[in-house]
Amino acid sequence: QVQLVESEGGLVQTGGSLRLACEASERAPVSAAMGWFRQVLGKEREFVAAITTGGTTYYADSVKGRFTVSSVNSHNTVYLQMNSLKSEDTAIYYCALKNNFSLGPYDRVLTWDYWGQGTQVTVSS
């Protein structure tokens, strides 16, 4: 059972930046990807970004150009650099691992295999 541990989120002003980190308890398989989702209370969890072990990245349209996903340590650690934050970015952010990236749509929650505990990010105006 893979454990995913996210760094602490935080409170940031509109237009500010924040970086989240997620460490996996073991190295991801070659076919895998790590990603980030977010969820607002009362709404469905939504895809934010993902990175494959080969380094290919994917982003939701709402964060493209503002967020950057990256990984180090043979994919044990993944980061989400969030710039130009907006109030609508306020959510609980979840790290996730998808063992076989090519199996099912990457932007669907149910296709991801492991999840972190979530960390709160609040953007205030």
C-alpha positions in Angstrom: 0.0 0.0 0.0 1.6 3.2 -1.2 1.4 6.1 1.3 1.2 9.7 -0.1 2.0 12.5 2.3 1.4 16.1 1.3 3.1 19.2 2.8 1.1 21.7 4.7 -0.9 24.1 2.6 -1.6 27.6 3.8 -3.2 31.0 3.6 -2.0 33.3 0.8 -3.2 36.5 -0.7 -4.7 36.9 -4.1 -1.9 37.0 -6.7 0.5 35.2 -4.4 2.3 31.9 -4.7 2.5 28.7 -2.8 4.2 25.3 -3.4 2.8 22.0 -2.4 4.9 18.8 -2.1 3.9 15.2 -1.9 6.1 12.3 -1.0 5.4 8.7 -1.9 6.5 5.9 0.3 7.9 4.0 -2.6 9.1 4.7 -6.1 6.3 4.8 -8.7 6.3 2.2 -11.5 7.4 3.3 -14.9 3.9 3.3 -16.2 2.6 5.6 -13.4 1.8 9.2 -13.0 1.5 11.4 -10.0 -1.0 14.2 -9.9 -3.0 16.8 -8.0 -6.7 17.2 -7.5 -8.7 19.7 -5.5 -12.1 19.8 -3.9 -14.3 22.5 -2.5 -16.8 21.6 0.1 -20.1 20.5 -1.5 -18.5 20.1 -4.9 -16.8 17.2 -6.8 -13.1 16.6 -6.6 -11.5 18.0 -9.8 -8.3 17.4 -11.7 -5.6 20.0 -11.4 -2.4 18.6 -12.9 -0.4 15.4 -13.5 3.1 14.3 -14.5 4.1 11.0 -15.9 7.4 9.2 -15.0 8.5 10.3 -18.4 8.0 13.9 -17.5 4.9 14.7 -19.6 2.6 17.1 -17.9 -1.1 17.7 -18.0 -3.1 20.6 -16.6 -6.7 21.6 -16.2 -7.6 24.7 -18.3 -8.3 26.7 -15.1 -4.7 26.5 -13.9 -2.8 26.3 -17.2 -0.1 29.0 -17.2 -0.3 29.5 -13.5 0.5 26.1 -12.0 3.5 23.9 -12.6 3.8 20.3 -11.7 7.2 18.7 -11.3 8.8 15.6 -9.8 12.2 14.6 -8.4 13.8 11.5 -6.9 12.6 9.1 -9.6 9.1 10.3 -9.0 9.0 9.8 -5.2 8.3 13.4 -4.7 6.0 15.6 -6.7 5.5 19.4 -6.4 2.8 21.8 -7.4 4.0 25.3 -7.8 1.0 27.7 -7.8 1.4 31.2 -8.9 -1.0 34.1 -9.5 -3.4 32.5 -7.1 -7.1 33.4 -7.2 -9.8 33.1 -4.7 -11.3 30.3 -6.8 -8.2 28.3 -6.2 -9.2 27.9 -2.5 -9.8 24.2 -1.9 -8.4 21.1 -0.3 -5.6 19.8 -2.5 -5.0 16.1 -2.8 -2.0 14.3 -4.1 -2.7 11.1 -6.1 -0.9 8.2 -7.8 -2.1 6.4 -10.9 -0.3 3.1 -11.4 -1.0 2.9 -15.1 -1.4 6.3 -16.6 -2.7 5.0 -19.9 -5.6 3.1 -18.2 -8.6 5.3 -18.3 -9.0 9.1 -18.5 -6.4 10.9 -16.3 -8.8 13.6 -15.3 -11.2 11.2 -13.6 -11.0 10.6 -9.9 -11.9 6.9 -10.1 -8.9 6.1 -12.4 -6.4 7.1 -9.7 -5.2 4.4 -7.2 -3.8 6.1 -4.2 -4.5 9.4 -2.4 -3.0 11.6 0.1 -4.8 13.0 3.1 -5.4 16.4 1.6 -4.1 19.9 2.5 -6.0 23.1 2.7 -5.1 26.0 0.5 -6.9 29.3 1.1 -6.6 32.3 -1.1 -7.8 35.5 0.4 -8.5 38.8 -1.3 
